[in-house]
Every structure is written in structure tokens, then in C-alpha cells.
Amino acid sequence: MDFQLSDDQRALRSGMRALLGAAFDRGRLRAAVERGGGVDRGLWRELGAAGFFALRLPEEAGGVGLGLPEAVLLFEEAGRALLPGPLVATHLAAGLVKGAAEGEAVVTASEGGGLPVADLGGADAVLVAGGVLTGEELAAFVAGARPVRSMDPLTPLHRAEGVAVDVKGPAAGGEGLVAAAEAYPGALRGEGALLTAAEQLGSAARTTEMAVQHARTREQFGSLIGSFQAVKHLCADMLARTEPARSAVYAAAVTGDPVEIAAAKLLADDAAVRNARDCLQIHGGMGFTWEADVHLHLKRAWLRAARWLTAAEAEEILAVGLGPVRPLYGGSAALG
């Protein structure tokens, strides 16, 4: 069995990297930071035209007709580029919310549990448990939410805790509901967590590259810092976290197994956060400055780690997947 990427998958990944390199370069990244984040509608439409959101829709529905493994590759590239916006929710809403597949609509998600909602101010729809809020239901939801300070300057947040959500079914005449669960079973947890893990993987890989590039050019005490053993070890540790996370994310994309998705999210979150911290250390004092991009990766990694599936939730899923705990010794006699 061959688990290597196919030529088509490599071409898909390369094409997305080239698109993001042209449409969201460092200049546009910094411009987004200065304006306080939010969704660039022009860029959103470019992503829609490239098939980013409609990737998994069947061709007869206007989509590309590919699967979760290909989606993971695109989201990995989005993570590398620090692409802002509710990418996961809009991707999951393709075919459910009008305009989502084409990038004409911005869809975010409310996960409940007191978690803040990202990019709510510019959203055209909100995924909630049991359906999708649009129209009057969305307006009421937004009016009841309050903005909160976000650690990530590219991701504005609103807290909607305590806001009543009135989701009506089609039979009740409500226009705000589309049966998301019927089209994407488990999307709000499983697939959302996996695509977020892919973004984390992309960020972990990018910060590894940034650290190595800096270590190859920065000199201290008359030598490249990459020649120092402590720096070598940090870079090696970053790679040793990224590649197992990559294997876990790719495998979970193939199987779709909830336990494997939990493991992938756990490993990818750890790699993204710890790699960004190590990258910052390798950059030294410059890494702590606003002008460097390292802090943006760290802040986004922290934010993603709390979304869709937290470390504690993933660990619980993994523990349940191990089955019941059995005693190590069959006898009843006390040890010793």
C-alpha cells in the first residue's frame, strides 16, 4: 500500500502555495494585521474561484469532487501562510449556505461551551449545533454578542455566551436552518478538528523553516548560530515534532476515524505551539519584536489549540478508545 502523495495531490498543494504566495504575501499579511484582522472579501472570492471551499462538493453540485485528504493539503498551506478568516467553517458550509462554495459568503461557527466566536462581525451565516443561523436569527445573535480582546491580531472575537439561539427547522417555516448534520455528519467536531489540525501542521512546518533559515544566516561571536549545538537541537526537535504530526494528520484524513482525528489534533497543536516558541527563541531578541512574524504564528497556534477539539477533549477520546482499564494482576493478594 502506497501512502505517498500522488502527482495530482502534489500539484494541488503546489498550486495552492503559489496562489497564496501571490494573493496573500507578507505585505498583505502585515496590512491585515494593521487593520485588525477580519475577512478580505476579495481574497475570499479568489479562494472560492480556486475551489478551496467547494473542494469536497461533488462535481454535479458545482464542486471539485475531491476528498478529505486533499482538503487537508490545502488547509496545511493555509496554515503556513497564516491565512485569516473562518476557513474551516466556510469549507464545511459549502453546499449548505448559499454562496459559501464560491467564496461569496463568509461562514463562521459557534462551538458553544462559552468559547468566543471568530469573525462574527463580518459573517453571513453561523454554524451552530443543529443548524445554521442566517437572516433575522443571525442578526439577533450578532446583536447579543459582545467583542472581546483576541490574542491573535488577525482573528477578531465575540463572546456569545448566554445569547439565546433560535434555530427553526424547515417544517416550522424558518429560513435560517440548513440541516448541516445531514450533509456532513460530525462536521462540527471531527472534520472541523482535522482541518484545524492541518492548519496547525502548516504553521509548525513554516516555523521550522523560519528557524532554520535564520540559523543559517545569523552570526554571533563570529560564527553562524546554526553551528551552535543548542540551536541545532532546537531545530531538530522542531522537525521531530512536525513529521509525526504530519503522519497523524494525513492518516486521519484517510481513515476519518474519530480516535485518529483526536490524536492528530493533539500532536498538531503541540507541534504548532512548541515550534513557534522554539522559533522565537532561535530568533533571539528580534523574535520578540512586532516586526517579526514569529509571534503571529504563536498567537494563532494558541487560538487554534482551543478550537474544535481541545487537548483535554482529545485526550478523553483517546482514553475511551483504549477500552476499559483492566487490572495488571489477577490475584487478590496484596502486593509485598
C-alpha positions as CSV (number, residue, x, y, z in Angstrom):
1,M,0.0,0.0,0.0
2,D,1.5,3.4,-1.1
3,F,0.9,6.3,1.4
4,Q,3.0,8.8,-0.6
5,L,1.2,11.7,-2.2
6,S,0.1,11.2,-5.7
7,D,1.3,13.5,-8.5
8,D,-2.1,15.2,-8.6
9,Q,-2.0,15.8,-4.8
10,R,1.4,17.3,-5.1
11,A,0.3,19.6,-7.9
12,L,-2.8,20.6,-5.9
13,R,-0.6,21.5,-2.9
14,S,1.9,23.4,-5.1
15,G,-0.8,25.3,-6.8
16,M,-2.3,26.5,-3.6
17,R,1.1,27.5,-2.2
18,A,1.6,29.6,-5.4
19,L,-1.8,31.1,-5.2
20,L,-1.4,32.1,-1.6
21,G,2.2,33.4,-2.3
22,A,0.7,35.8,-4.8
23,A,-2.6,36.7,-3.2
24,F,-1.5,36.8,0.4
25,D,2.2,37.7,0.6
26,R,3.9,39.3,3.6
27,G,2.7,42.7,2.6
28,R,-0.9,41.7,2.6
29,L,-0.4,39.8,5.8
30,R,1.0,42.9,7.5
31,A,-1.8,45.0,6.1
32,A,-4.3,42.6,7.6
33,V,-2.6,42.9,11.0
34,E,-2.7,46.7,10.8
35,R,-6.4,46.8,10.1
36,G,-7.1,44.4,13.0
37,G,-7.8,41.2,11.0
38,G,-11.2,40.3,9.6
39,V,-12.0,38.8,6.2
40,D,-10.8,40.2,3.0
41,R,-13.8,39.6,0.7
42,G,-11.7,39.9,-2.4
43,L,-9.3,37.2,-1.2
44,W,-12.3,35.1,-0.1
45,R,-13.7,35.2,-3.6
46,E,-10.3,34.3,-5.0
47,L,-10.2,31.2,-2.8
48,G,-13.7,30.3,-3.9
49,A,-12.8,30.6,-7.5
50,A,-9.8,28.3,-6.9
51,G,-12.1,25.6,-5.4
52,F,-10.9,26.0,-1.8
53,F,-14.3,25.9,-0.3
54,A,-16.0,23.7,-2.9
55,L,-13.2,21.1,-2.9
56,R,-15.3,18.3,-1.5
57,L,-18.6,19.0,-3.2
58,P,-19.5,16.6,-5.9
59,E,-18.9,17.9,-9.4
60,E,-22.6,17.8,-10.3
61,A,-23.1,20.2,-7.4
62,G,-20.5,22.6,-8.8
63,G,-17.6,21.3,-6.7
64,V,-14.3,19.7,-7.4
65,G,-15.3,16.2,-6.2
66,L,-12.2,15.5,-4.1
67,G,-12.0,14.2,-0.6
68,L,-10.7,14.9,2.9
69,P,-7.1,14.1,2.2
70,E,-6.9,16.8,-0.5
71,A,-8.7,19.2,1.8
72,V,-6.0,18.6,4.5
73,L,-3.3,19.5,2.0
74,L,-5.0,22.9,1.2
75,F,-5.5,23.7,4.8
76,E,-1.9,22.9,5.6
77,E,-0.9,25.5,3.0
78,A,-3.4,28.0,4.6
79,G,-1.7,27.4,8.0
80,R,1.7,28.0,6.5
81,A,0.5,31.4,5.1
82,L,-1.3,32.4,8.3
83,L,-4.4,33.0,6.2
84,P,-7.0,34.7,8.4
85,G,-10.7,34.1,8.4
86,P,-13.2,31.3,9.3
87,L,-11.8,28.9,6.6
88,V,-12.9,25.7,8.3
89,A,-16.5,26.8,8.9
90,T,-16.9,28.2,5.4
91,H,-15.5,25.0,3.9
92,L,-17.9,22.9,5.9
93,A,-20.8,25.1,4.9
94,A,-20.1,24.7,1.1
95,G,-23.3,23.4,-0.4
96,L,-25.3,24.3,2.7
97,V,-25.1,28.0,2.8
98,K,-25.7,29.9,-0.4
99,G,-22.5,31.5,-1.7
100,A,-20.2,29.6,0.7
101,A,-18.8,27.3,-2.0
102,E,-18.0,30.3,-4.3
103,G,-16.5,32.4,-1.6
104,E,-19.3,34.9,-1.8
105,A,-20.5,34.1,1.7
106,V,-18.4,34.1,4.9
107,V,-19.5,31.4,7.4
108,T,-18.2,31.2,11.0
109,A,-19.1,28.7,13.7
110,S,-20.3,28.9,17.3
111,E,-19.0,25.9,19.2
112,G,-20.8,26.8,22.5
113,G,-19.3,26.0,25.9
114,G,-18.5,29.6,26.4
115,L,-16.0,29.7,23.6
116,P,-15.8,33.0,21.7
117,V,-16.9,33.1,18.1
118,A,-14.3,34.2,15.5
119,D,-15.0,36.7,12.7
120,L,-18.6,37.1,13.8
121,G,-18.9,40.8,12.7
122,G,-18.4,40.1,9.0
123,A,-20.1,36.7,8.8
124,D,-23.1,36.0,6.6
125,A,-24.0,32.8,8.5
126,V,-23.1,31.0,11.7
127,L,-22.9,27.2,12.1
128,V,-24.5,26.2,15.4
129,A,-25.5,22.9,17.0
130,G,-28.4,21.7,14.9
131,G,-28.2,24.1,12.0
132,V,-27.1,27.4,10.5
133,L,-28.1,30.9,11.5
134,T,-28.8,33.4,8.7
135,G,-31.1,36.3,8.2
136,E,-33.0,37.6,11.3
137,E,-31.7,34.8,13.5
138,L,-28.2,35.8,12.7
139,A,-28.9,39.5,13.2
140,A,-30.3,38.7,16.7
141,F,-27.3,36.5,17.5
142,V,-24.8,39.2,16.5
143,A,-26.7,41.9,18.4
144,G,-26.5,39.9,21.6
145,A,-22.7,39.1,21.3
146,R,-20.0,41.4,22.6
147,P,-16.5,41.9,21.2
148,V,-13.6,40.6,23.4
149,R,-9.9,41.1,23.1
150,S,-8.2,38.5,20.9
151,M,-4.6,37.3,21.4
152,D,-4.4,37.0,17.6
153,P,-4.5,40.4,15.9
154,L,-5.8,38.6,12.7
155,T,-8.8,37.0,14.4
156,P,-11.4,39.3,15.9
157,L,-13.5,37.5,18.6
158,H,-17.0,37.9,20.0
159,R,-18.4,36.3,23.1
160,A,-21.9,35.0,22.6
161,E,-22.3,33.2,26.0
162,G,-25.8,33.5,27.2
163,V,-27.2,34.6,23.9
164,A,-30.4,32.7,23.0
165,V,-30.1,30.8,19.7
166,D,-33.4,30.4,17.9
167,V,-32.9,27.8,15.2
168,K,-36.0,26.8,13.4
169,G,-36.5,23.8,11.2
170,P,-37.8,24.0,7.7
171,A,-41.0,22.5,8.8
172,A,-41.5,25.4,11.1
173,G,-41.0,27.9,8.3
174,G,-37.6,29.1,9.5
175,E,-35.3,30.2,6.7
176,G,-32.2,30.2,8.9
177,L,-31.7,26.5,9.1
178,V,-29.9,24.2,6.8
179,A,-29.5,20.6,8.1
180,A,-25.7,20.6,8.3
181,A,-25.7,17.3,10.2
182,E,-27.3,15.5,7.3
183,A,-24.8,16.7,4.7
184,Y,-21.6,16.5,6.9
185,P,-22.1,14.1,9.8
186,G,-19.9,15.1,12.7
187,A,-18.5,18.1,10.7
188,L,-18.6,20.5,13.7
189,R,-16.3,18.2,15.6
190,G,-14.5,15.6,13.6
191,E,-13.8,17.2,10.3
192,G,-13.5,20.7,11.8
193,A,-10.9,19.4,14.2
194,L,-8.9,17.7,11.5
195,L,-8.9,20.7,9.2
196,T,-7.7,22.8,12.1
197,A,-5.0,20.3,12.8
198,A,-3.9,20.6,9.2
199,E,-3.6,24.4,9.7
200,Q,-1.5,23.8,12.8
201,L,0.7,21.4,10.8
202,G,1.3,24.0,8.2
203,S,2.2,26.5,10.9
204,A,4.6,24.1,12.6
205,A,6.3,23.3,9.3
206,R,6.7,27.0,8.5
207,T,8.2,28.0,11.8
208,T,10.7,25.1,11.4
209,E,11.7,26.6,8.1
210,M,11.9,30.1,9.5
211,A,14.1,28.9,12.4
212,V,16.5,27.0,10.1
213,Q,16.7,29.9,7.7
214,H,17.6,32.3,10.5
215,A,20.1,29.9,12.0
216,R,21.9,29.7,8.6
217,T,22.3,33.5,8.2
218,R,22.5,35.0,11.7
219,E,26.0,35.3,13.2
220,Q,27.1,35.6,16.8
221,F,30.6,35.6,18.2
222,G,32.0,35.3,14.6
223,S,30.0,32.1,13.8
224,L,26.7,31.2,12.3
225,I,24.3,30.4,15.2
226,G,23.3,27.3,13.3
227,S,26.7,25.8,14.2
228,F,25.9,26.0,17.9
229,Q,24.8,22.7,19.4
230,A,22.0,24.2,21.4
231,V,20.4,25.8,18.3
232,K,20.9,22.5,16.3
233,H,19.0,20.6,19.0
234,L,16.1,23.1,18.9
235,C,15.8,22.8,15.2
236,A,16.0,19.0,15.3
237,D,13.3,19.0,18.0
238,M,11.0,21.1,15.8
239,L,11.4,18.7,12.9
240,A,10.8,15.8,15.2
241,R,7.5,17.2,16.3
242,T,6.4,18.3,12.8
243,E,6.8,15.0,11.0
244,P,4.9,12.7,13.4
245,A,2.1,15.3,13.4
246,R,2.1,15.2,9.6
247,S,1.8,11.4,9.6
248,A,-1.0,11.6,12.1
249,V,-3.0,14.3,10.2
250,Y,-2.6,12.5,6.8
251,A,-3.6,9.2,8.3
252,A,-6.7,10.6,10.0
253,A,-7.7,12.2,6.7
254,V,-7.6,8.8,5.0
255,T,-9.5,6.9,7.7
256,G,-11.7,9.6,9.2
257,D,-11.6,7.7,12.5
258,P,-12.5,9.9,15.5
259,V,-9.8,8.5,17.6
260,E,-7.2,9.1,14.9
261,I,-8.5,12.6,14.4
262,A,-8.2,13.3,18.2
263,A,-4.6,12.1,18.1
264,A,-3.8,14.2,15.0
265,K,-5.2,17.3,16.6
266,L,-3.3,16.7,19.8
267,L,0.0,16.2,18.0
268,A,-0.5,19.1,15.6
269,D,-1.5,21.5,18.4
270,D,1.6,20.6,20.3
271,A,3.9,20.9,17.3
272,A,2.4,24.3,16.3
273,V,2.7,25.9,19.7
274,R,6.1,24.5,20.8
275,N,7.7,25.0,17.4
276,A,6.6,28.7,17.4
277,R,8.1,29.1,20.9
278,D,11.4,27.5,19.8
279,C,11.4,29.5,16.6
280,L,11.0,32.6,18.7
281,Q,14.0,31.6,20.9
282,I,16.2,31.0,17.9
283,H,15.4,34.4,16.6
284,G,16.5,35.9,19.9
285,G,15.6,39.4,20.8
286,M,14.4,40.1,17.3
287,G,11.8,37.3,17.6
288,F,10.0,39.2,20.4
289,T,9.5,42.3,18.2
290,W,6.3,43.3,16.5
291,E,8.1,43.4,13.1
292,A,8.9,39.7,13.2
293,D,6.2,37.3,12.1
294,V,7.1,34.6,14.7
295,H,4.7,35.9,17.3
296,L,1.8,35.8,14.8
297,H,2.3,32.0,14.4
298,L,2.5,31.5,18.1
299,K,-0.7,33.5,18.8
300,R,-2.6,31.8,16.1
301,A,-1.4,28.4,17.3
302,W,-2.6,29.1,20.8
303,L,-6.0,30.2,19.4
304,R,-6.4,27.1,17.2
305,A,-5.5,24.8,20.0
306,A,-8.6,25.9,21.9
307,R,-10.9,25.5,18.8
308,W,-13.0,22.5,17.6
309,L,-11.2,19.9,19.9
310,T,-9.1,20.9,22.9
311,A,-6.2,18.9,24.3
312,A,-8.3,17.7,27.2
313,E,-11.1,16.6,24.9
314,A,-8.7,14.8,22.6
315,E,-7.1,13.0,25.5
316,E,-10.6,11.9,26.7
317,I,-11.4,10.5,23.2
318,L,-8.0,8.7,23.1
319,A,-8.6,7.3,26.6
320,V,-12.0,5.9,25.7
321,G,-10.6,4.4,22.6
322,L,-8.2,2.4,24.7
323,G,-11.1,0.5,26.1
324,P,-11.8,-0.4,29.8
325,V,-8.9,-0.5,32.2
326,R,-8.1,-4.0,33.3
327,P,-6.1,-4.9,36.5
328,L,-2.5,-5.8,35.9
329,Y,-2.7,-8.7,38.3
330,G,-5.5,-11.3,38.5
331,G,-4.9,-12.3,42.1
332,S,-6.5,-10.6,45.1
333,A,-3.4,-10.9,47.4
334,A,-1.9,-7.6,48.4
335,L,1.5,-6.8,46.8
336,G,4.5,-7.1,49.1
